[in-house]
Amino acid sequence: MVRPNHRVTTIVRDIRVENSSILTLNLADPDGWPLPPFEAGAHIDVHLPNGAVRQYSLCGDPADAVRYRIAVQREDAGRGGSVLIHETVKVGDRLLVSLPRNHFPLAATGRRHVLVGGGIGLTPLIAMVEVLRRRGEPFELHACVKSRADLPFRDWLEALERQGLAQIYASRDNGGRRLDLGGLMHNLPQDAQVYCCGPSRMIEAVLAAGSERPEDTIHVEHFGSARIPPGAEAFTVELARSKRSIPVAAGMTIVEALREAGVEIEASCEGGACLTCKTRYLEGVPIHRDLVMKPGERLTYMTPCVSGCASERLVLDL
């Protein structure tokens, strides 16, 4: 569980309808004090009234010290958090949130910054644009949506478009167009920095189109949560420090098995998106299902909230 001193009490100051499925909420300190600072690309955990915890990118300007701005897309087939926010959260409600965390930061330097976002995946890029403007560094934003009629963040995006800083691709409109990722990547200098947040297919396409670029120039962030396949593998977790062996049944998460055995482990999103539960493993072959850990980290760490095991046993440094 997240420790209480990792939480900040906020009040919902404003709710805005962005399009048919997205709301933006402005959260502030109840007494008007500055909130803990954040960097572009960061997200917070939002603790919902029903006890669920969900992650949302901070899409406001990091220079604005008195509010956190998040955007929530309603997902009727999701885990219920977005529907709860859309249907029950109102102005004046108090919400507990975590301190900001950032797994998707802006690069310190770059000849050019290229931002590619799809739908709700535009949210972390909004904060990046504000910082890049302030830094005076060249950037371009490519916003991919289904229809201009349902364009989120319309005023902001269309203002950037008029300034020549953004291109909007509405794939389902009559005469609409799609972003040519291959052409975009081919024409970029090698030291350009590319950022992508959106659906998995978009991220996979960006990585494929940029496969010959330097690895440290492409930065991606998934949204949503990882899922454990039905009937996923059964195995045994061994705790190296406490000398315990705990069975993990098929379809059960390691976090669930540890809790049933009375072992306390800190976890938050339980969807592979926040890395609160990131744990070192000593032996075994983990099946990584998290959305954010870097390949190098996976050599020694795994996420027990969603990841599994391809061997009969997994030894954790617990």
C-alpha positions in Angstrom: 0.0 0.0 0.0 1.1 3.6 -0.6 2.2 5.2 2.6 0.1 8.2 3.7 3.0 10.7 3.5 3.1 9.9 -0.2 -0.3 11.4 -0.8 -1.5 15.0 -1.3 -5.1 16.1 -0.6 -6.5 18.1 -3.5 -9.8 19.7 -4.3 -11.5 19.6 -7.7 -11.6 23.3 -8.8 -12.9 22.9 -12.3 -14.1 20.3 -14.7 -14.2 20.9 -18.5 -15.7 18.7 -21.3 -13.1 18.4 -24.0 -15.0 16.1 -26.3 -17.6 13.3 -26.2 -15.4 11.1 -24.1 -12.7 13.3 -22.4 -13.0 15.5 -19.3 -10.2 17.6 -17.9 -10.0 18.2 -14.2 -8.1 21.0 -12.4 -7.0 19.9 -8.9 -5.6 22.4 -6.3 -4.6 22.5 -2.7 -7.8 23.1 -0.6 -6.2 26.1 1.0 -4.5 27.5 -2.1 -1.0 26.5 -1.2 1.5 25.5 -4.0 1.4 21.8 -5.0 4.6 19.7 -5.1 6.4 20.5 -8.4 6.4 18.3 -11.4 8.3 18.0 -14.7 6.8 17.6 -18.2 5.9 14.0 -18.8 5.1 13.2 -15.2 1.9 11.5 -13.9 0.1 11.2 -10.6 -1.8 8.4 -9.0 -5.4 9.4 -8.2 -7.1 7.6 -5.3 -10.7 7.3 -6.2 -13.6 7.3 -3.7 -14.1 3.5 -4.2 -10.5 2.8 -3.2 -9.3 2.2 -6.8 -6.0 4.0 -7.9 -5.5 5.2 -11.4 -2.7 7.0 -13.2 -3.1 10.2 -15.2 -0.6 12.3 -17.0 -0.2 15.9 -15.8 -1.2 18.0 -18.8 -0.9 21.4 -17.3 2.1 23.7 -17.5 4.8 22.7 -14.9 5.3 26.4 -14.2 1.8 26.6 -12.8 2.5 25.7 -9.1 -1.1 25.9 -7.8 -2.9 23.2 -9.9 -2.6 19.8 -11.4 -4.5 19.3 -14.6 -5.4 15.8 -15.7 -7.5 14.5 -18.6 -9.7 11.4 -18.2 -11.1 9.5 -21.1 -14.2 7.4 -20.4 -13.6 3.7 -21.1 -16.9 1.8 -20.6 -15.1 -1.5 -21.2 -12.2 -0.5 -18.8 -11.7 -1.3 -15.1 -14.3 1.3 -13.9 -12.1 4.2 -12.8 -12.8 6.5 -15.7 -16.5 5.8 -15.6 -16.5 6.6 -11.8 -14.8 10.0 -12.5 -17.1 10.9 -15.4 -20.3 10.0 -13.5 -19.6 10.9 -9.9 -16.7 13.3 -9.3 -17.8 16.9 -9.2 -16.4 20.4 -8.5 -15.6 20.7 -4.8 -14.8 17.0 -4.2 -11.5 16.1 -2.5 -9.2 13.6 -4.1 -6.0 12.1 -2.7 -3.2 12.0 -5.2 0.4 10.8 -5.1 3.5 12.9 -5.5 4.3 13.3 -9.2 6.5 10.6 -10.8 8.1 10.7 -14.3 9.0 7.8 -16.5 8.6 9.9 -19.7 10.9 13.0 -19.2 12.0 15.5 -21.9 15.6 15.0 -23.1 18.0 17.6 -21.8 19.0 18.6 -25.3 18.1 17.9 -28.9 18.4 19.6 -32.2 14.7 19.2 -32.6 11.9 17.6 -30.5 9.2 15.7 -32.4 6.1 14.9 -30.4 3.6 12.3 -31.7 0.4 11.7 -29.8 -2.8 9.8 -30.4 -6.1 10.8 -28.7 -5.8 10.8 -24.9 -2.1 10.1 -25.4 -1.6 13.8 -26.2 -1.9 14.6 -22.5 1.8 14.4 -21.5 2.9 16.1 -24.7 0.9 19.2 -23.7 3.2 19.9 -20.8 6.2 19.1 -22.9 5.2 21.8 -25.5 4.9 24.4 -22.7 8.4 23.6 -21.4 9.9 23.6 -24.9 8.4 26.9 -25.7 9.9 28.4 -22.6 13.3 26.8 -23.3 13.2 28.2 -26.8 13.9 24.8 -28.4 12.4 23.9 -31.8 9.6 21.3 -31.7 6.8 19.9 -33.8 3.6 18.2 -32.6 1.8 15.6 -34.6 -1.7 15.0 -33.2 -3.5 11.9 -34.5 -7.3 11.8 -33.8 -10.3 10.1 -35.4 -12.3 13.2 -36.3 -11.9 17.0 -36.1 -15.4 17.2 -34.9 -14.4 15.3 -31.8 -11.0 17.0 -31.4 -9.9 17.2 -27.7 -7.9 20.2 -26.4 -9.3 22.0 -29.5 -8.4 25.6 -28.7 -4.9 24.7 -27.8 -4.2 22.4 -30.7 -5.7 24.7 -33.3 -3.7 27.7 -32.0 -0.5 25.6 -32.4 -1.6 24.6 -35.9 -2.1 28.2 -36.9 1.4 28.9 -35.7 2.9 26.1 -37.8 3.9 24.2 -34.6 1.4 21.3 -34.9 -0.2 19.1 -37.5 -3.5 17.5 -36.9 -4.4 14.2 -38.6 -8.1 13.2 -38.6 -8.0 9.7 -40.1 -11.8 9.1 -40.4 -12.8 12.5 -41.8 -13.7 12.7 -45.5 -10.4 13.4 -47.1 -8.7 12.9 -43.8 -5.0 11.8 -43.7 -2.8 9.6 -41.6 0.7 10.5 -40.3 3.4 9.1 -42.5 5.7 7.8 -39.8 8.3 6.4 -42.2 8.7 9.7 -44.0 8.8 11.6 -40.7 11.6 9.5 -39.3 13.6 9.4 -42.5 13.9 13.1 -42.6 14.9 13.7 -39.0 18.5 14.5 -38.0 20.1 11.8 -35.9 20.1 13.9 -32.8 16.4 14.8 -32.9 14.4 13.5 -30.0 11.1 11.7 -30.7 8.4 11.2 -28.1 5.3 9.1 -28.6 2.3 8.4 -26.4 -0.9 6.7 -27.6 -2.4 3.3 -28.5 0.0 0.3 -28.6 -0.3 0.1 -32.4 0.9 3.7 -32.7 3.8 3.1 -30.4 4.8 -0.1 -32.2 4.7 1.8 -35.5 6.9 4.6 -34.2 9.5 2.1 -32.8 9.5 0.2 -36.1 9.8 3.4 -38.2 12.7 4.5 -36.0 14.4 1.2 -35.6 17.6 2.5 -37.2 17.8 5.6 -35.1 19.9 5.9 -31.9 18.0 4.1 -29.2 18.2 7.0 -26.7 16.5 9.3 -29.1 13.1 7.6 -29.1 10.9 7.9 -25.9 7.5 6.2 -25.6 4.8 6.0 -23.0 1.8 3.7 -23.0 -1.4 4.6 -21.4 -3.9 2.3 -19.8 -2.9 -0.8 -17.8 -1.4 -4.2 -18.5 -3.5 -7.2 -18.2 -2.7 -10.8 -17.1 -4.0 -13.3 -19.7 -6.7 -15.6 -18.5 -5.2 -18.9 -17.1 -1.7 -17.4 -17.0 1.1 -19.6 -15.6 1.3 -21.0 -12.1 4.7 -20.9 -10.3 6.3 -20.5 -6.9 7.8 -17.3 -5.5 10.6 -17.6 -3.1 11.5 -14.7 -0.8 15.3 -14.7 -0.4 15.4 -12.6 2.8 12.5 -14.1 4.7 13.1 -17.7 3.5 9.5 -18.3 2.4 8.0 -20.1 -0.5 4.6 -18.9 -1.7 2.6 -20.5 -4.5 1.1 -18.3 -7.2 -1.9 -19.9 -8.8 -2.7 -19.7 -12.5 -4.3 -16.3 -13.3 -3.2 -14.8 -9.9 -0.8 -11.9 -9.6 2.3 -12.1 -7.4 1.0 -9.2 -5.4 -2.2 -11.0 -4.7 -0.4 -14.2 -3.6 1.9 -12.3 -1.3 -1.0 -10.5 0.3 -2.8 -13.7 0.9 0.3 -15.0 2.6 0.5 -12.0 4.9 3.4 -10.4 3.1 3.1 -6.6 2.8 4.3 -5.2 -0.5 3.9 -1.6 -1.6 1.8 -1.3 -4.8 -0.3 1.4 -6.3 -1.8 1.1 -9.9 -1.6 -2.7 -10.0 -1.6 -2.3 -13.8 2.1 -2.1 -14.6 2.2 1.6 -15.1 3.6 3.2 -12.0 6.6 1.0 -10.9 5.7 1.5 -7.2 6.0 -2.3 -6.8 9.2 -2.7 -8.8 11.2 -5.5 -7.1 14.6 -7.0 -7.7 14.6 -10.7 -8.7 17.6 -12.9 -8.1 16.7 -16.2 -9.9 14.1 -17.3 -12.4 12.7 -16.1 -15.7 10.1 -13.3 -15.3 7.5 -12.6 -18.0 7.5 -8.8 -18.1 4.1 -7.3 -18.6 4.6 -3.8 -17.3 4.2 -0.8 -19.6 7.1 1.5 -18.6 10.2 -0.3 -17.4 13.3 0.2 -19.6 15.0 -2.9 -21.1 18.1 -2.5 -19.0 16.0 -2.4 -15.8 14.3 -5.7 -16.7 17.5 -7.5 -16.4 17.3 -7.2 -12.6 13.8 -5.9 -11.8 10.2 -7.0 -12.4 6.7 -5.8 -11.5 4.9 -8.3 -9.3 1.5 -6.5 -9.9 1.2 -7.8 -13.5 4.3 -9.8 -14.5 4.6 -13.6 -14.4 7.2 -16.3 -14.6 8.3 -18.6 -17.3 10.2 -20.9 -14.9 8.9 -23.0 -12.1 10.3 -20.6 -9.4 11.1 -16.9 -9.1 13.3 -15.7 -6.3 12.7 -12.1 -5.2 14.9 -9.9 -3.0 12.3 -9.7 -0.3 
